[in-house]
Amino acid sequence: MDVERGILAGGGALHADCEAVLLEEGSNNDDIWGADWYPLTQQLGYEAMLNIRPRLGNRSMYLQNPLLRDKIERIVDDLLKGVVP
Protein backbone atom coordinates (compact mmCIF):
# COMPACT_ATOMS: atom_id res chain seq x y z
CA MET A 1 0.00 0.00 0.00
CA ASP A 2 1.28 3.45 -0.91
CA VAL A 3 0.18 5.66 1.97
CA GLU A 4 0.98 8.91 0.16
CA ARG A 5 -0.80 8.12 -3.09
CA GLY A 6 -3.69 6.38 -1.32
CA ILE A 7 -3.48 3.27 -3.48
CA LEU A 8 -2.97 -0.40 -2.86
CA ALA A 9 -1.99 -3.52 -4.71
CA GLY A 10 -3.35 -6.95 -3.88
CA GLY A 11 -3.36 -10.53 -4.98
CA GLY A 12 0.36 -11.23 -4.82
CA ALA A 13 1.66 -14.36 -3.16
CA LEU A 14 3.81 -12.12 -0.95
CA HIS A 15 3.69 -8.48 0.12
CA ALA A 16 6.90 -8.06 -1.89
CA ASP A 17 4.98 -8.91 -5.08
CA CYS A 18 2.60 -6.03 -4.45
CA GLU A 19 5.50 -3.77 -3.47
CA ALA A 20 7.15 -4.49 -6.84
CA VAL A 21 3.99 -3.50 -8.72
CA LEU A 22 3.68 -0.26 -6.77
CA LEU A 23 7.33 0.59 -7.43
CA GLU A 24 6.86 -0.10 -11.14
CA GLU A 25 3.90 2.28 -11.10
CA GLY A 26 5.94 5.12 -9.59
CA SER A 27 5.55 4.76 -5.84
CA ASN A 28 8.35 5.86 -3.52
CA ASN A 29 9.69 2.92 -1.50
CA ASP A 30 9.47 4.88 1.77
CA ASP A 31 5.70 5.29 1.23
CA ILE A 32 4.98 1.58 0.77
CA TRP A 33 3.86 -0.44 3.80
CA GLY A 34 2.43 -3.92 4.12
CA ALA A 35 -0.96 -4.79 5.55
CA ASP A 36 -3.44 -7.63 5.17
CA TRP A 37 -7.15 -7.19 4.49
CA TYR A 38 -9.53 -9.88 5.69
CA PRO A 39 -12.74 -9.25 3.72
CA LEU A 40 -14.95 -11.68 5.62
CA THR A 41 -14.28 -9.97 8.94
CA GLN A 42 -13.59 -6.52 7.41
CA GLN A 43 -10.40 -6.27 9.49
CA LEU A 44 -6.80 -5.27 8.87
CA GLY A 45 -3.57 -6.92 9.92
CA TYR A 46 -0.40 -4.84 10.06
CA GLU A 47 2.36 -7.46 9.80
CA ALA A 48 4.62 -7.82 6.79
CA MET A 49 8.30 -8.48 6.21
CA LEU A 50 8.55 -5.29 4.18
CA ASN A 51 7.54 -3.32 7.28
CA ILE A 52 10.94 -4.02 8.86
CA ARG A 53 12.50 -0.63 8.21
CA PRO A 54 14.80 0.49 11.02
CA ARG A 55 15.84 3.53 8.97
CA LEU A 56 12.20 4.70 9.11
CA GLY A 57 11.78 3.80 12.79
CA ASN A 58 9.97 0.47 12.34
CA ARG A 59 12.08 -2.37 13.74
CA SER A 60 9.58 -5.23 13.46
CA MET A 61 7.17 -6.81 11.01
CA TYR A 62 4.32 -5.10 12.86
CA LEU A 63 3.66 -1.54 11.70
CA GLN A 64 4.31 0.34 14.93
CA ASN A 65 3.39 3.90 13.92
CA PRO A 66 -0.26 4.55 14.89
CA LEU A 67 -0.50 7.46 12.44
CA LEU A 68 0.50 5.20 9.54
CA ARG A 69 -1.96 2.52 10.71
CA ASP A 70 -4.72 5.16 10.79
CA LYS A 71 -3.80 6.31 7.29
CA ILE A 72 -3.91 2.73 6.03
CA GLU A 73 -7.27 2.18 7.71
CA ARG A 74 -8.73 5.25 5.98
CA ILE A 75 -7.43 4.11 2.59
CA VAL A 76 -8.84 0.61 3.08
CA ASP A 77 -12.15 2.04 4.29
CA ASP A 78 -12.37 4.14 1.13
CA LEU A 79 -11.38 1.36 -1.28
CA LEU A 80 -12.43 -1.94 0.25
CA LYS A 81 -14.78 -1.56 3.21
CA GLY A 82 -17.99 -3.45 2.57
CA VAL A 83 -16.50 -5.49 -0.31
CA VAL A 84 -16.90 -9.20 0.40
CA PRO A 85 -15.80 -11.87 -2.09
DRENGUSE-538078 format. One record per residue (C-alpha): residue in three letters; z, x, y. Coordinates in nm, 2 decimals, always signed. Example, Ala and Ser with C-alpha at 12.3 -4.5 7.8 and 13.67 -1.06 7.14 Angstrom:
% residues 2
<type=ala; zz=+0.78; xx=+1.23; yy=-0.45>
<type=ser; zz=+0.71; xx=+1.37; yy=-0.11>
***
This chain:
% residues 85
<type=met; zz=+0.00; xx=+0.00; yy=+0.00>
<type=asp; zz=-0.09; xx=+0.13; yy=+0.34>
<type=val; zz=+0.20; xx=+0.02; yy=+0.57>
<type=glu; zz=+0.02; xx=+0.10; yy=+0.89>
<type=arg; zz=-0.31; xx=-0.08; yy=+0.81>
<type=gly; zz=-0.13; xx=-0.37; yy=+0.64>
<type=ile; zz=-0.35; xx=-0.35; yy=+0.33>
<type=leu; zz=-0.29; xx=-0.30; yy=-0.04>
<type=ala; zz=-0.47; xx=-0.20; yy=-0.35>
<type=gly; zz=-0.39; xx=-0.33; yy=-0.69>
<type=gly; zz=-0.50; xx=-0.34; yy=-1.05>
<type=gly; zz=-0.48; xx=+0.04; yy=-1.12>
<type=ala; zz=-0.32; xx=+0.17; yy=-1.44>
<type=leu; zz=-0.10; xx=+0.38; yy=-1.21>
<type=his; zz=+0.01; xx=+0.37; yy=-0.85>
<type=ala; zz=-0.19; xx=+0.69; yy=-0.81>
<type=asp; zz=-0.51; xx=+0.50; yy=-0.89>
<type=cys; zz=-0.45; xx=+0.26; yy=-0.60>
<type=glu; zz=-0.35; xx=+0.55; yy=-0.38>
<type=ala; zz=-0.68; xx=+0.72; yy=-0.45>
<type=val; zz=-0.87; xx=+0.40; yy=-0.35>
<type=leu; zz=-0.68; xx=+0.37; yy=-0.03>
<type=leu; zz=-0.74; xx=+0.73; yy=+0.06>
<type=glu; zz=-1.11; xx=+0.69; yy=-0.01>
<type=glu; zz=-1.11; xx=+0.39; yy=+0.23>
<type=gly; zz=-0.96; xx=+0.59; yy=+0.51>
<type=ser; zz=-0.58; xx=+0.55; yy=+0.48>
<type=asn; zz=-0.35; xx=+0.84; yy=+0.59>
<type=asn; zz=-0.15; xx=+0.97; yy=+0.29>
<type=asp; zz=+0.18; xx=+0.95; yy=+0.49>
<type=asp; zz=+0.12; xx=+0.57; yy=+0.53>
<type=ile; zz=+0.08; xx=+0.50; yy=+0.16>
<type=trp; zz=+0.38; xx=+0.39; yy=-0.04>
<type=gly; zz=+0.41; xx=+0.24; yy=-0.39>
<type=ala; zz=+0.55; xx=-0.10; yy=-0.48>
<type=asp; zz=+0.52; xx=-0.34; yy=-0.76>
<type=trp; zz=+0.45; xx=-0.72; yy=-0.72>
<type=tyr; zz=+0.57; xx=-0.95; yy=-0.99>
<type=pro; zz=+0.37; xx=-1.27; yy=-0.93>
<type=leu; zz=+0.56; xx=-1.50; yy=-1.17>
<type=thr; zz=+0.89; xx=-1.43; yy=-1.00>
<type=gln; zz=+0.74; xx=-1.36; yy=-0.65>
<type=gln; zz=+0.95; xx=-1.04; yy=-0.63>
<type=leu; zz=+0.89; xx=-0.68; yy=-0.53>
<type=gly; zz=+0.99; xx=-0.36; yy=-0.69>
<type=tyr; zz=+1.01; xx=-0.04; yy=-0.48>
<type=glu; zz=+0.98; xx=+0.24; yy=-0.75>
<type=ala; zz=+0.68; xx=+0.46; yy=-0.78>
<type=met; zz=+0.62; xx=+0.83; yy=-0.85>
<type=leu; zz=+0.42; xx=+0.86; yy=-0.53>
<type=asn; zz=+0.73; xx=+0.75; yy=-0.33>
<type=ile; zz=+0.89; xx=+1.09; yy=-0.40>
<type=arg; zz=+0.82; xx=+1.25; yy=-0.06>
<type=pro; zz=+1.10; xx=+1.48; yy=+0.05>
<type=arg; zz=+0.90; xx=+1.58; yy=+0.35>
<type=leu; zz=+0.91; xx=+1.22; yy=+0.47>
<type=gly; zz=+1.28; xx=+1.18; yy=+0.38>
<type=asn; zz=+1.23; xx=+1.00; yy=+0.05>
<type=arg; zz=+1.37; xx=+1.21; yy=-0.24>
<type=ser; zz=+1.35; xx=+0.96; yy=-0.52>
<type=met; zz=+1.10; xx=+0.72; yy=-0.68>
<type=tyr; zz=+1.29; xx=+0.43; yy=-0.51>
<type=leu; zz=+1.17; xx=+0.37; yy=-0.15>
<type=gln; zz=+1.49; xx=+0.43; yy=+0.03>
<type=asn; zz=+1.39; xx=+0.34; yy=+0.39>
<type=pro; zz=+1.49; xx=-0.03; yy=+0.45>
<type=leu; zz=+1.24; xx=-0.05; yy=+0.75>
<type=leu; zz=+0.95; xx=+0.05; yy=+0.52>
<type=arg; zz=+1.07; xx=-0.20; yy=+0.25>
<type=asp; zz=+1.08; xx=-0.47; yy=+0.52>
<type=lys; zz=+0.73; xx=-0.38; yy=+0.63>
<type=ile; zz=+0.60; xx=-0.39; yy=+0.27>
<type=glu; zz=+0.77; xx=-0.73; yy=+0.22>
<type=arg; zz=+0.60; xx=-0.87; yy=+0.53>
<type=ile; zz=+0.26; xx=-0.74; yy=+0.41>
<type=val; zz=+0.31; xx=-0.88; yy=+0.06>
<type=asp; zz=+0.43; xx=-1.21; yy=+0.20>
<type=asp; zz=+0.11; xx=-1.24; yy=+0.41>
<type=leu; zz=-0.13; xx=-1.14; yy=+0.14>
<type=leu; zz=+0.03; xx=-1.24; yy=-0.19>
<type=lys; zz=+0.32; xx=-1.48; yy=-0.16>
<type=gly; zz=+0.26; xx=-1.80; yy=-0.34>
<type=val; zz=-0.03; xx=-1.65; yy=-0.55>
<type=val; zz=+0.04; xx=-1.69; yy=-0.92>
<type=pro; zz=-0.21; xx=-1.58; yy=-1.19>
***
